[in-house]
């Protein structure tokens, strides 16, 4: 960990931050200490070094795969490509995956992978070489497979890398009938599921929207019920932040600021996200957007007046040195670990509602679960029922027209008759998952008389993991 990170996180490593939040929750539970230690610990840490020939020279690549929990199998978690990848980071992200999956009832143990490279400086050919070699190393140690460990995209990776992983797995394990389910986040043509790209951002939207529907919570921070008119700041315009910004904008919320690494832009009347993205594509930066004011220091954007602040990029961006200057009423952790434990305490005393990462950004793994199920069933969503639903709707519509002695317009008929497509079913499942997860946390928070949502979410996750161990008969 860098000296800068040490100064803002205190004595805690990234993994220690998660352990501290875990320990806060454990105080509300009468669970044997040994079992709690087992739940906290990473079950398996695989650190590897392998050679790859790049530019005629052999380069040794450092990489990781961490399986945090085996209380349910397979393990599940993304693979990130970044020069900043280290063991502490991968262990932490694996632990977060365990708790996320437990909260939203996705039957996986948490895992995470990482390769220490900068994909921006490498050719496609070399990235492919490294990806395929990494996959073969995972296969050798039995760290990948439909029922063992299922990777997914993360920072620096996407559909392309997932398709290479699948192809490598299939070439080494020919005839594996469920090979498609060895990895998720694949292209649609290779068994991917529609709606995966925007899933995490859409999950963030559903979670914050549900909170804003709660009259009691909105009264506590002096806001009206609903999203319309809420002023929102989003830090990070990657896959998560971009899609979240679009969904909030479409819902009637006002995006007053967007922040990226090079700086931020601000307009108190609101920013048109689609126009900002076009400007970004044309210029390579969000700065100097014609309808906004530049903010040179991106961290300063976090401290602007707003109703909802959504850090959707890096960990530890809100810390003890800036927490007192945060003016948002609600913070939605779209990124992993954007608030340090010290900052958490400061923000709680200020009465700010924090919607934690272990719930709010679970949309990605939820839809990855849907893709995994699709691959195991070998049938795309909607194939069995879409036409049947349309035919039933047509018959019902005919009865209504006969009884009412009126004709329904062609446009209205199209809306009524349409059967559910795969993306409709995926988004419906994600919406139900996020709403259900929110209310489970909220109900538990009230029943245990817990002060904040984060601790309640950890209590919920721990309870579910303990229940899984007891069902397995491991700890009678």
VOPAGU-2260 file (C-alpha; in pm, 1 decimal, decimal comma):
REM VOPAGU-2260
SITE   aa  ch    i         X         Y         Z
SITE  UNK   A    0       0,0       0,0       0,0
SITE  UNK   A    1     134,5     344,3     -93,8
SITE  UNK   A    2     222,9     610,3     167,7
SITE  UNK   A    3     -63,3     822,4      31,4
SITE  UNK   A    4    -312,6     541,1      90,5
SITE  UNK   A    5    -171,2     484,4     439,0
SITE  UNK   A    6    -226,5     850,3     521,8
SITE  UNK   A    7    -592,9     843,8     425,8
SITE  UNK   A    8    -684,2     497,3     553,7
SITE  UNK   A    9    -488,4     518,1     878,4
SITE  UNK   A   10    -328,2     189,5     980,8
SITE  UNK   A   11    -570,6     -21,5     775,8
SITE  UNK   A   12    -496,6    -214,2     458,0
SITE  UNK   A   13    -785,5    -251,1     212,4
SITE  UNK   A   14    -855,6    -598,9     353,2
SITE  UNK   A   15    -840,3    -465,6     711,3
SITE  UNK   A   16   -1113,0    -213,7     620,6
SITE  UNK   A   17   -1347,5    -498,9     531,2
SITE  UNK   A   18   -1252,9    -690,2     846,6
SITE  UNK   A   19   -1328,7    -381,5    1057,1
SITE  UNK   A   20   -1678,1    -354,3     906,4
SITE  UNK   A   21   -1724,5    -729,6     956,9
SITE  UNK   A   22   -1627,5    -699,9    1325,5
SITE  UNK   A   23   -1879,2    -416,2    1378,6
SITE  UNK   A   24   -2153,9    -644,1    1251,3
SITE  UNK   A   25   -2034,1    -948,6    1444,7
SITE  UNK   A   26   -2104,0    -766,6    1773,7
SITE  UNK   A   27   -2476,5    -799,7    1701,9
SITE  UNK   A   28   -2453,9   -1177,7    1662,6
SITE  UNK   A   29   -2409,3   -1466,4    1904,0
SITE  UNK   A   30   -2181,5   -1671,6    1681,8
SITE  UNK   A   31   -1876,4   -1868,2    1791,9
SITE  UNK   A   32   -1555,5   -1672,5    1737,5
SITE  UNK   A   33   -1389,7   -1956,1    1545,8
SITE  UNK   A   34   -1670,5   -1964,1    1290,7
SITE  UNK   A   35   -1652,3   -1587,4    1245,0
SITE  UNK   A   36   -1276,8   -1616,5    1183,8
SITE  UNK   A   37   -1344,4   -1885,8     922,5
SITE  UNK   A   38   -1596,4   -1664,6     742,4
SITE  UNK   A   39   -1352,5   -1370,2     740,1
SITE  UNK   A   40   -1053,3   -1567,5     613,3
SITE  UNK   A   41    -969,4   -1629,2     246,9
SITE  UNK   A   42    -995,5   -2003,8     186,6
SITE  UNK   A   43    -741,6   -2015,5     -97,6
SITE  UNK   A   44    -491,4   -1764,3    -235,9
SITE  UNK   A   45    -315,2   -1859,5    -558,9
SITE  UNK   A   46     -26,8   -1628,3    -647,8
SITE  UNK   A   47     147,9   -1719,2    -970,7
SITE  UNK   A   48     432,8   -1605,7   -1193,2
SITE  UNK   A   49     449,4   -1728,4   -1551,5
SITE  UNK   A   50     663,6   -1639,9   -1854,5
SITE  UNK   A   51     520,6   -1492,7   -2175,0
SITE  UNK   A   52     724,0   -1390,9   -2480,7
SITE  UNK   A   53     652,7   -1026,6   -2561,6
SITE  UNK   A   54     838,9    -838,2   -2833,4
SITE  UNK   A   55    1087,6   -1121,2   -2870,5
SITE  UNK   A   56    1174,9   -1113,8   -2498,6
SITE  UNK   A   57    1048,9   -1324,9   -2209,7
SITE  UNK   A   58     848,0   -1126,2   -1954,8
SITE  UNK   A   59     747,3   -1274,2   -1619,6
SITE  UNK   A   60     381,5   -1194,3   -1539,5
SITE  UNK   A   61     252,2   -1168,3   -1181,2
SITE  UNK   A   62    -109,0   -1279,7   -1133,7
SITE  UNK   A   63    -358,6   -1391,5    -867,5
SITE  UNK   A   64    -677,4   -1585,7    -809,9
SITE  UNK   A   65    -832,6   -1574,0    -463,9
SITE  UNK   A   66   -1122,5   -1789,1    -347,2
SITE  UNK   A   67   -1253,5   -1624,5     -33,9
SITE  UNK   A   68   -1530,3   -1864,7      62,6
SITE  UNK   A   69   -1629,6   -2222,8     -15,9
SITE  UNK   A   70   -1955,2   -2213,8     182,1
SITE  UNK   A   71   -2121,3   -2236,1    -158,8
SITE  UNK   A   72   -1975,4   -2346,1    -490,4
SITE  UNK   A   73   -1879,5   -2240,6    -746,6
SITE  UNK   A   74   -1682,5   -1936,3    -639,2
SITE  UNK   A   75   -1751,2   -1625,3    -844,6
SITE  UNK   A   76   -1566,0   -1303,0    -915,7
SITE  UNK   A   77   -1410,5   -1086,5   -1182,3
SITE  UNK   A   78   -1057,7   -1062,5   -1317,7
SITE  UNK   A   79    -894,9    -719,9   -1335,0
SITE  UNK   A   80    -595,2    -613,3   -1542,6
SITE  UNK   A   81    -406,7    -329,1   -1377,6
SITE  UNK   A   82     -49,9    -240,3   -1291,7
SITE  UNK   A   83    -179,0    -170,5    -937,4
SITE  UNK   A   84    -303,2    -527,9    -879,9
SITE  UNK   A   85    -172,9    -676,8    -554,3
SITE  UNK   A   86    -264,4    -958,3    -318,0
SITE  UNK   A   87    -435,2    -737,5     -58,5
SITE  UNK   A   88    -661,5    -582,8    -320,8
SITE  UNK   A   89    -760,0    -917,0    -474,6
SITE  UNK   A   90    -827,7   -1072,3    -132,1
SITE  UNK   A   91   -1048,0    -776,8     -36,6
SITE  UNK   A   92   -1249,6    -785,0    -356,9
SITE  UNK   A   93   -1297,3   -1161,3    -317,8
SITE  UNK   A   94   -1431,0   -1108,4      36,3
SITE  UNK   A   95   -1670,7    -839,0     -85,1
SITE  UNK   A   96   -1800,3   -1082,9    -347,5
SITE  UNK   A   97   -1883,7   -1338,0     -77,6
SITE  UNK   A   98   -2092,2   -1085,9     117,1
SITE  UNK   A   99   -2259,4    -943,4    -195,7
SITE  UNK   A  100   -2368,4   -1287,3    -312,8
SITE  UNK   A  101   -2506,6   -1373,3      32,1
SITE  UNK   A  102   -2707,7   -1049,6      57,2
SITE  UNK   A  103   -2877,9   -1088,6    -283,4
SITE  UNK   A  104   -2928,2   -1467,4    -255,6
SITE  UNK   A  105   -2688,9   -1558,5    -536,9
SITE  UNK   A  106   -2554,7   -1907,9    -451,8
SITE  UNK   A  107   -2182,8   -1845,8    -500,5
SITE  UNK   A  108   -1878,4   -1811,6    -278,7
SITE  UNK   A  109   -1672,7   -1500,0    -343,3
SITE  UNK   A  110   -1360,2   -1497,6    -559,7
SITE  UNK   A  111   -1145,0   -1248,8    -749,5
SITE  UNK   A  112    -857,2   -1252,2    -993,5
SITE  UNK   A  113    -599,1   -1006,0   -1114,1
SITE  UNK   A  114    -306,8    -975,9   -1354,3
SITE  UNK   A  115     -45,1    -709,4   -1291,5
SITE  UNK   A  116     -21,0    -549,7   -1635,3
SITE  UNK   A  117    -121,1    -221,3   -1798,5
SITE  UNK   A  118    -349,2    -326,6   -2087,3
SITE  UNK   A  119    -343,8      30,0   -2226,9
SITE  UNK   A  120      22,7      -9,8   -2321,4
SITE  UNK   A  121      -0,6    -361,5   -2467,7
SITE  UNK   A  122    -105,0    -496,5   -2805,9
SITE  UNK   A  123    -415,3    -712,1   -2843,7
SITE  UNK   A  124    -193,1   -1004,6   -2937,6
SITE  UNK   A  125       6,4    -981,3   -2614,7
SITE  UNK   A  126    -303,9    -937,1   -2397,0
SITE  UNK   A  127    -446,1   -1251,2   -2557,7
SITE  UNK   A  128    -123,6   -1445,4   -2489,6
SITE  UNK   A  129    -128,7   -1343,9   -2122,6
SITE  UNK   A  130    -502,3   -1418,4   -2084,3
SITE  UNK   A  131    -472,4   -1765,5   -2235,0
SITE  UNK   A  132    -163,3   -1850,9   -2029,5
SITE  UNK   A  133    -333,5   -1726,6   -1711,1
SITE  UNK   A  134    -634,6   -1946,5   -1789,8
SITE  UNK   A  135    -416,0   -2252,3   -1843,8
SITE  UNK   A  136    -250,5   -2188,4   -1506,2
SITE  UNK   A  137    -594,1   -2174,5   -1340,8
SITE  UNK   A  138    -693,7   -2500,5   -1508,8
SITE  UNK   A  139    -375,0   -2675,1   -1387,0
SITE  UNK   A  140    -458,1   -2593,4   -1024,4
SITE  UNK   A  141    -832,4   -2657,1   -1062,3
SITE  UNK   A  142    -911,8   -2287,3   -1002,6
SITE  UNK   A  143   -1166,5   -2258,7   -1284,7
SITE  UNK   A  144   -1470,8   -2458,7   -1393,1
SITE  UNK   A  145   -1852,8   -2436,6   -1408,0
SITE  UNK   A  146   -1887,6   -2592,1   -1061,3
SITE  UNK   A  147   -1556,5   -2474,5    -913,7
SITE  UNK   A  148   -1475,2   -2109,9    -989,0
SITE  UNK   A  149   -1636,2   -1888,9   -1253,0
SITE  UNK   A  150   -1451,3   -1567,0   -1349,3
SITE  UNK   A  151   -1610,5   -1255,3   -1502,1
SITE  UNK   A  152   -1497,9    -913,7   -1633,4
SITE  UNK   A  153   -1367,5    -640,8   -1405,4
SITE  UNK   A  154   -1150,5    -331,1   -1440,8
SITE  UNK   A  155    -943,8    -359,4   -1761,6
SITE  UNK   A  156   -1126,4    -664,1   -1898,2
SITE  UNK   A  157   -1444,3    -730,0   -2095,9
SITE  UNK   A  158   -1619,8    -964,4   -2336,7
SITE  UNK   A  159   -1305,9   -1014,7   -2545,8
SITE  UNK   A  160   -1097,6   -1149,7   -2257,1
SITE  UNK   A  161   -1386,1   -1368,2   -2134,2
SITE  UNK   A  162   -1420,5   -1526,2   -2480,6
SITE  UNK   A  163   -1045,8   -1608,8   -2477,3
SITE  UNK   A  164   -1084,6   -1768,2   -2133,9
SITE  UNK   A  165   -1378,4   -1979,1   -2254,0
SITE  UNK   A  166   -1194,3   -2086,8   -2570,5
SITE  UNK   A  167    -882,0   -2183,2   -2374,6
SITE  UNK   A  168   -1085,9   -2379,4   -2120,1
SITE  UNK   A  169   -1268,8   -2567,0   -2396,9
SITE  UNK   A  170    -945,3   -2647,8   -2581,7
SITE  UNK   A  171    -794,0   -2803,9   -2267,4
SITE  UNK   A  172   -1120,8   -2966,9   -2154,8
SITE  UNK   A  173   -1277,5   -3081,9   -2485,6
SITE  UNK   A  174   -1622,5   -3237,4   -2459,0
SITE  UNK   A  175   -1708,0   -3051,3   -2134,6
SITE  UNK   A  176   -2084,1   -3020,8   -2187,1
SITE  UNK   A  177   -2117,2   -2721,8   -1952,5
SITE  UNK   A  178   -1799,5   -2545,4   -2066,5
SITE  UNK   A  179   -1990,4   -2225,0   -2150,4
SITE  UNK   A  180   -2057,9   -2182,9   -1778,3
SITE  UNK   A  181   -1685,4   -2168,5   -1690,3
SITE  UNK   A  182   -1689,1   -1788,6   -1728,8
SITE  UNK   A  183   -1950,9   -1513,2   -1754,8
SITE  UNK   A  184   -1954,4   -1173,8   -1923,7
SITE  UNK   A  185   -1906,8   -1340,5   -2262,0
SITE  UNK   A  186   -2031,2   -1201,8   -2596,6
SITE  UNK   A  187   -2394,4   -1291,6   -2675,3
SITE  UNK   A  188   -2270,8   -1513,2   -2961,4
SITE  UNK   A  189   -2076,2   -1723,5   -2710,5
SITE  UNK   A  190   -2347,6   -1772,8   -2451,9
SITE  UNK   A  191   -2349,2   -1428,5   -2292,9
SITE  UNK   A  192   -2671,4   -1278,1   -2160,6
SITE  UNK   A  193   -2835,8    -956,3   -2275,7
SITE  UNK   A  194   -2822,4    -681,3   -2015,7
SITE  UNK   A  195   -2488,0    -782,0   -1859,9
SITE  UNK   A  196   -2293,3    -468,5   -1960,7
SITE  UNK   A  197   -2524,5    -225,1   -1783,3
SITE  UNK   A  198   -2613,4    -460,5   -1495,9
SITE  UNK   A  199   -2398,9    -306,1   -1220,0
SITE  UNK   A  200   -2501,4      50,1   -1308,0
SITE  UNK   A  201   -2866,9     -51,2   -1332,8
SITE  UNK   A  202   -2841,5    -228,3    -996,5
SITE  UNK   A  203   -2704,9      94,8    -845,7
SITE  UNK   A  204   -3002,6     280,5    -990,6
SITE  UNK   A  205   -3257,1      28,6    -855,3
SITE  UNK   A  206   -3099,6      33,2    -507,5
SITE  UNK   A  207   -3090,5     413,7    -474,7
SITE  UNK   A  208   -3438,2     446,0    -624,5
SITE  UNK   A  209   -3579,1     205,4    -366,3
SITE  UNK   A  210   -3419,1     404,2     -82,5
SITE  UNK   A  211   -3568,8     725,0    -224,4
SITE  UNK   A  212   -3915,2     565,1    -215,8
SITE  UNK   A  213   -3885,7     525,3     164,0
SITE  UNK   A  214   -4063,5     817,4     334,5
SITE  UNK   A  215   -3902,3     755,7     674,1
SITE  UNK   A  216   -3546,7     763,0     534,9
SITE  UNK   A  217   -3613,3    1066,4     316,0
SITE  UNK   A  218   -3757,8    1261,6     609,9
SITE  UNK   A  219   -3444,4    1182,6     813,3
SITE  UNK   A  220   -3226,5    1368,4     561,3
SITE  UNK   A  221   -3479,3    1636,9     466,5
SITE  UNK   A  222   -3558,3    1514,9     115,4
SITE  UNK   A  223   -3882,9    1451,1     -72,5
SITE  UNK   A  224   -3980,8    1097,3    -170,8
SITE  UNK   A  225   -3877,5     985,5    -520,2
SITE  UNK   A  226   -3590,6    1048,9    -759,4
SITE  UNK   A  227   -3736,6    1329,9    -970,6
SITE  UNK   A  228   -3543,5    1652,3    -915,2
SITE  UNK   A  229   -3276,3    1495,6    -693,4
SITE  UNK   A  230   -2933,0    1650,8    -756,8
SITE  UNK   A  231   -2670,8    1382,8    -820,4
SITE  UNK   A  232   -2291,6    1381,3    -852,1
SITE  UNK   A  233   -2123,6    1077,2   -1008,4
SITE  UNK   A  234   -1751,1    1014,3    -978,5
SITE  UNK   A  235   -1623,0     782,1   -1250,8
SITE  UNK   A  236   -1760,5     737,4   -1602,7
SITE  UNK   A  237   -1649,0     381,6   -1659,3
SITE  UNK   A  238   -1896,8     104,1   -1727,4
SITE  UNK   A  239   -2072,5     139,6   -1389,4
SITE  UNK   A  240   -2081,3     518,3   -1360,9
SITE  UNK   A  241   -2180,9     571,5   -1724,1
SITE  UNK   A  242   -2483,0     341,0   -1712,8
SITE  UNK   A  243   -2588,9     460,9   -1366,5
SITE  UNK   A  244   -2573,6     822,7   -1489,9
SITE  UNK   A  245   -2794,3     737,4   -1788,3
SITE  UNK   A  246   -3057,5     561,6   -1578,9
SITE  UNK   A  247   -3070,8     843,8   -1322,2
SITE  UNK   A  248   -3093,9    1106,0   -1598,9
SITE  UNK   A  249   -3380,5     918,0   -1767,4
SITE  UNK   A  250   -3563,9     892,4   -1432,9
SITE  UNK   A  251   -3583,3    1270,2   -1392,8
SITE  UNK   A  252   -3290,0    1317,2   -1155,3
SITE  UNK   A  253   -3049,4    1605,5   -1222,7
SITE  UNK   A  254   -2684,2    1513,7   -1282,1
SITE  UNK   A  255   -2510,5    1831,4   -1159,8
SITE  UNK   A  256   -2150,7    1704,4   -1178,5
SITE  UNK   A  257   -1946,5    1427,7   -1337,2
SITE  UNK   A  258   -1590,3    1356,1   -1225,8
SITE  UNK   A  259   -1307,0    1170,4   -1397,2
SITE  UNK   A  260    -934,6    1131,4   -1328,9
SITE  UNK   A  261    -837,5    1446,3   -1519,9
SITE  UNK   A  262   -1095,9    1665,2   -1345,2
SITE  UNK   A  263   -1469,5    1726,3   -1320,5
SITE  UNK   A  264   -1746,5    1929,8   -1484,5
SITE  UNK   A  265   -2033,8    2105,6   -1307,6
SITE  UNK   A  266   -2365,1    2262,9   -1403,2
SITE  UNK   A  267   -2617,9    2329,8   -1125,9
SITE  UNK   A  268   -2903,7    2310,1   -1379,8
SITE  UNK   A  269   -2797,0    1963,3   -1488,5
SITE  UNK   A  270   -2580,3    1786,7   -1746,4
SITE  UNK   A  271   -2704,7    1590,9   -2047,0
SITE  UNK   A  272   -2511,5    1265,3   -2002,9
SITE  UNK   A  273   -2536,6    1159,5   -2368,2
SITE  UNK   A  274   -2387,0    1492,7   -2480,4
SITE  UNK   A  275   -2104,8    1462,5   -2226,3
SITE  UNK   A  276   -2020,4    1114,6   -2356,9
SITE  UNK   A  277   -2009,9    1244,0   -2716,9
SITE  UNK   A  278   -1777,0    1524,0   -2603,2
SITE  UNK   A  279   -1559,4    1266,3   -2423,7
SITE  UNK   A  280   -1534,2    1053,6   -2739,2
SITE  UNK   A  281   -1448,0    1356,4   -2954,1
SITE  UNK   A  282   -1188,5    1513,0   -2722,6
SITE  UNK   A  283   -1070,4    1229,7   -2497,1
SITE  UNK   A  284   -1178,1    1421,1   -2186,0
SITE  UNK   A  285   -1494,4    1543,6   -2013,5
SITE  UNK   A  286   -1323,3    1878,2   -1945,6
SITE  UNK   A  287   -1416,3    2189,0   -2148,1
SITE  UNK   A  288   -1768,4    2060,8   -2206,6
SITE  UNK   A  289   -1949,7    2367,6   -2350,6
SITE  UNK   A  290   -2243,2    2352,1   -2107,7
SITE  UNK   A  291   -2041,2    2314,4   -1786,3
SITE  UNK   A  292   -1775,7    2464,2   -1563,2
SITE  UNK   A  293   -1442,2    2282,9   -1522,5
SITE  UNK   A  294   -1323,8    2169,0   -1178,3
SITE  UNK   A  295    -950,6    2097,8   -1196,3
SITE  UNK   A  296    -920,5    1879,0    -886,5
SITE  UNK   A  297   -1156,6    1584,6    -929,6
SITE  UNK   A  298   -1169,0    1527,0    -551,3
SITE  UNK   A  299   -1323,4    1872,8    -506,2
SITE  UNK   A  300   -1629,6    1757,0    -701,7
SITE  UNK   A  301   -1712,6    1516,5    -418,4
SITE  UNK   A  302   -1754,5    1812,8    -184,7
SITE  UNK   A  303   -2010,4    2005,7    -394,5
SITE  UNK   A  304   -2372,2    2058,9    -286,9
SITE  UNK   A  305   -2592,8    1766,5    -393,5
SITE  UNK   A  306   -2857,0    1526,0    -267,9
SITE  UNK   A  307   -2688,7    1203,4    -378,7
SITE  UNK   A  308   -2317,6    1134,2    -428,0
SITE  UNK   A  309   -2218,9     822,0    -619,2
SITE  UNK   A  310   -1847,7     729,5    -615,0
SITE  UNK   A  311   -1822,4     478,1    -901,1
SITE  UNK   A  312   -1449,0     450,3    -961,5
SITE  UNK   A  313   -1177,0     384,4    -703,4
SITE  UNK   A  314   -1150,8     276,3    -339,7
SITE  UNK   A  315   -1075,3     518,2     -53,6
SITE  UNK   A  316   -1183,0     838,6    -233,6
SITE  UNK   A  317   -1374,4     954,0      76,3
SITE  UNK   A  318   -1144,8     950,4     376,4
SITE  UNK   A  319   -1085,5    1115,7     712,9
SITE  UNK   A  320    -932,1    1423,9     547,2
SITE  UNK   A  321   -1233,4    1512,7     330,9
SITE  UNK   A  322   -1532,2    1339,9     498,9
SITE  UNK   A  323   -1627,3    1650,1     699,0
SITE  UNK   A  324   -1657,9    1850,1     376,5
SITE  UNK   A  325   -1901,5    1610,1     207,5
SITE  UNK   A  326   -2238,9    1784,7     164,9
SITE  UNK   A  327   -2443,2    1501,2      11,2
SITE  UNK   A  328   -2743,5    1365,1     203,5
SITE  UNK   A  329   -2703,3    1015,2      53,9
SITE  UNK   A  330   -2390,3     833,1     -65,1
SITE  UNK   A  331   -2429,7     529,4    -291,1
SITE  UNK   A  332   -2115,5     314,0    -306,6
SITE  UNK   A  333   -2113,9     207,3    -671,5
SITE  UNK   A  334   -1738,6     138,2    -646,1
SITE  UNK   A  335   -1577,5    -117,2    -415,0
SITE  UNK   A  336   -1463,0      37,8     -85,7
SITE  UNK   A  337   -1483,2     408,0    -178,3
SITE  UNK   A  338   -1521,1     511,7     190,8
SITE  UNK   A  339   -1256,6     435,7     455,7
SITE  UNK   A  340   -1366,6     316,2     804,1
SITE  UNK   A  341   -1261,8     646,8     963,2
SITE  UNK   A  342   -1463,7     843,5     706,6
SITE  UNK   A  343   -1756,6     608,3     761,1
SITE  UNK   A  344   -1770,9     709,1    1128,6
SITE  UNK   A  345   -1754,8    1080,9    1042,6
SITE  UNK   A  346   -2029,0    1057,3     779,3
SITE  UNK   A  347   -2254,3     856,3    1012,9
SITE  UNK   A  348   -2226,9    1126,4    1279,3
SITE  UNK   A  349   -2327,5    1383,4    1016,0
SITE  UNK   A  350   -2647,6    1184,5     950,6
SITE  UNK   A  351   -2558,8    1094,9     592,0
SITE  UNK   A  352   -2721,5     775,3     462,3
SITE  UNK   A  353   -2462,7     540,4     310,5
SITE  UNK   A  354   -2585,9     264,1      79,8
SITE  UNK   A  355   -2291,9      18,7      98,9
SITE  UNK   A  356   -2103,1    -149,3    -183,7
SITE  UNK   A  357   -2174,4    -501,6     -56,3
SITE  UNK   A  358   -2536,5    -442,9    -153,5
SITE  UNK   A  359   -2542,8    -161,2    -407,2
SITE  UNK   A  360   -2302,9    -291,3    -670,8
SITE  UNK   A  361   -2427,6    -651,1    -660,9
SITE  UNK   A  362   -2609,7    -603,5    -993,5
SITE  UNK   A  363   -2314,7    -736,6   -1192,9
SITE  UNK   A  364   -2284,8   -1067,1   -1007,8
SITE  UNK   A  365   -2664,9   -1105,7   -1009,8
SITE  UNK   A  366   -2680,5   -1092,5   -1389,4
SITE  UNK   A  367   -2366,0   -1307,5   -1411,0
SITE  UNK   A  368   -2564,6   -1564,4   -1213,4
SITE  UNK   A  369   -2842,3   -1542,6   -1474,2
SITE  UNK   A  370   -2583,3   -1601,8   -1749,8
SITE  UNK   A  371   -2439,9   -1900,6   -1561,7
SITE  UNK   A  372   -2789,9   -2049,9   -1527,6
SITE  UNK   A  373   -2854,5   -1988,3   -1897,6
SITE  UNK   A  374   -2531,8   -2169,7   -1990,0
SITE  UNK   A  375   -2611,7   -2466,7   -1766,1
SITE  UNK   A  376   -2967,5   -2496,1   -1901,9
SITE  UNK   A  377   -2850,5   -2457,5   -2264,7
SITE  UNK   A  378   -3162,9   -2249,1   -2340,1
SITE  UNK   A  379   -3178,2   -1871,2   -2381,3
SITE  UNK   A  380   -3425,5   -1681,3   -2164,3
SITE  UNK   A  381   -3763,7   -1634,8   -2331,5
SITE  UNK   A  382   -3727,4   -1910,1   -2590,8
SITE  UNK   A  383   -3974,5   -2144,4   -2422,5
SITE  UNK   A  384   -4242,5   -1893,8   -2320,2
SITE  UNK   A  385   -4222,4   -1582,4   -2542,8
SITE  UNK   A  386   -4444,5   -1706,6   -2825,7
SITE  UNK   A  387   -4685,7   -1878,0   -2585,4
SITE  UNK   A  388   -4728,7   -1551,7   -2391,4
SITE  UNK   A  389   -4792,3   -1357,9   -2712,0
SITE  UNK   A  390   -5057,1   -1608,4   -2825,1
SITE  UNK   A  391   -5229,1   -1602,6   -2485,4
SITE  UNK   A  392   -5225,3   -1222,3   -2482,9
SITE  UNK   A  393   -5377,1   -1218,9   -2834,3
SITE  UNK   A  394   -5662,8   -1444,8   -2722,5
SITE  UNK   A  395   -5725,7   -1232,3   -2412,2
SITE  UNK   A  396   -5722,0    -916,5   -2624,5
SITE  UNK   A  397   -5979,7   -1066,4   -2861,3
SITE  UNK   A  398   -6209,7   -1147,8   -2568,8
SITE  UNK   A  399   -6177,7    -790,8   -2434,9
SITE  UNK   A  400   -6260,7    -640,9   -2776,2
SITE  UNK   A  401   -6564,9    -869,2   -2813,9
SITE  UNK   A  402   -6697,4    -795,6   -2463,0
SITE  UNK   A  403   -6636,9    -420,8   -2482,0
SITE  UNK   A  404   -6743,5    -400,2   -2848,4
SITE  UNK   A  405   -6447,6    -176,4   -2929,2
SITE  UNK   A  406   -6126,4    -198,3   -3125,8
SITE  UNK   A  407   -5786,8    -139,2   -2963,0
SITE  UNK   A  408   -5538,5      61,9   -3171,5
SITE  UNK   A  409   -5251,7    -109,4   -3352,7
SITE  UNK   A  410   -4989,6      64,0   -3139,5
SITE  UNK   A  411   -5161,6     -36,9   -2814,7
SITE  UNK   A  412   -5192,2    -394,2   -2943,0
SITE  UNK   A  413   -4816,8    -410,5   -3003,2
SITE  UNK   A  414   -4751,9    -314,5   -2641,7
SITE  UNK   A  415   -5004,9    -562,2   -2500,5
SITE  UNK   A  416   -4913,8    -855,1   -2725,7
SITE  UNK   A  417   -4536,3    -843,4   -2690,6
SITE  UNK   A  418   -4388,5   -1140,6   -2507,5
SITE  UNK   A  419   -4094,1   -1100,6   -2272,6
SITE  UNK   A  420   -3752,7   -1092,8   -2439,2
SITE  UNK   A  421   -3433,2   -1207,8   -2270,5
SITE  UNK   A  422   -3336,0    -853,9   -2170,4
SITE  UNK   A  423   -3683,3    -795,6   -2023,1
SITE  UNK   A  424   -3654,3   -1105,9   -1806,9
SITE  UNK   A  425   -3296,7   -1026,1   -1701,1
SITE  UNK   A  426   -3384,3    -669,6   -1599,8
SITE  UNK   A  427   -3697,2    -786,5   -1421,4
SITE  UNK   A  428   -3493,9   -1041,4   -1225,9
SITE  UNK   A  429   -3231,7    -780,0   -1139,6
SITE  UNK   A  430   -3493,6    -528,1   -1027,2
SITE  UNK   A  431   -3665,0    -784,8    -804,7
SITE  UNK   A  432   -3329,2    -892,2    -658,0
SITE  UNK   A  433   -3219,5    -537,9    -570,5
SITE  UNK   A  434   -3558,1    -440,4    -423,2
SITE  UNK   A  435   -3580,3    -762,4    -220,7
SITE  UNK   A  436   -3221,1    -721,2     -96,1
SITE  UNK   A  437   -3284,3    -362,4      13,4
SITE  UNK   A  438   -3590,7    -454,3     218,8
SITE  UNK   A  439   -3417,9    -751,2     383,6
SITE  UNK   A  440   -3140,1    -517,5     498,9
SITE  UNK   A  441   -3387,8    -248,7     606,5
SITE  UNK   A  442   -3603,8    -494,2     802,9
SITE  UNK   A  443   -3300,4    -645,9     974,1
SITE  UNK   A  444   -3166,6    -297,9    1057,5
SITE  UNK   A  445   -3490,6    -221,4    1239,4
SITE  UNK   A  446   -3523,7    -556,6    1416,4
SITE  UNK   A  447   -3162,4    -549,0    1545,0
SITE  UNK   A  448   -3178,2    -172,4    1610,4
SITE  UNK   A  449   -2865,1    -112,8    1404,8
SITE  UNK   A  450   -2763,9     246,5    1334,3
SITE  UNK   A  451   -2650,6     216,4     971,6
SITE  UNK   A  452   -2720,7      22,1     652,9
SITE  UNK   A  453   -2364,3    -105,2     608,6
SITE  UNK   A  454   -2355,7    -287,2     942,6
SITE  UNK   A  455   -2703,7    -426,9     880,7
SITE  UNK   A  456   -2591,6    -554,1     538,9
SITE  UNK   A  457   -2291,5    -730,3     694,5
SITE  UNK   A  458   -2515,6    -884,9     962,7
SITE  UNK   A  459   -2747,0   -1015,1     690,3
SITE  UNK   A  460   -2453,9   -1159,5     493,3
SITE  UNK   A  461   -2295,8   -1326,3     798,1
SITE  UNK   A  462   -2628,5   -1482,3     901,7
SITE  UNK   A  463   -2678,5   -1628,8     554,4
SITE  UNK   A  464   -2324,5   -1769,8     538,2
SITE  UNK   A  465   -2358,7   -1926,7     885,3
SITE  UNK   A  466   -2689,9   -2077,6     775,5
SITE  UNK   A  467   -2515,8   -2231,7     472,2
SITE  UNK   A  468   -2243,9   -2386,6     690,3
SITE  UNK   A  469   -2508,4   -2530,9     924,1
SITE  UNK   A  470   -2702,7   -2677,5     632,6
SITE  UNK   A  471   -2383,1   -2843,9     510,4
SITE  UNK   A  472   -2340,2   -2995,8     856,2
SITE  UNK   A  473   -1984,4   -2862,7     882,2
SITE  UNK   A  474   -2050,0   -2686,3    1212,7
SITE  UNK   A  475   -2327,6   -2880,4    1393,8
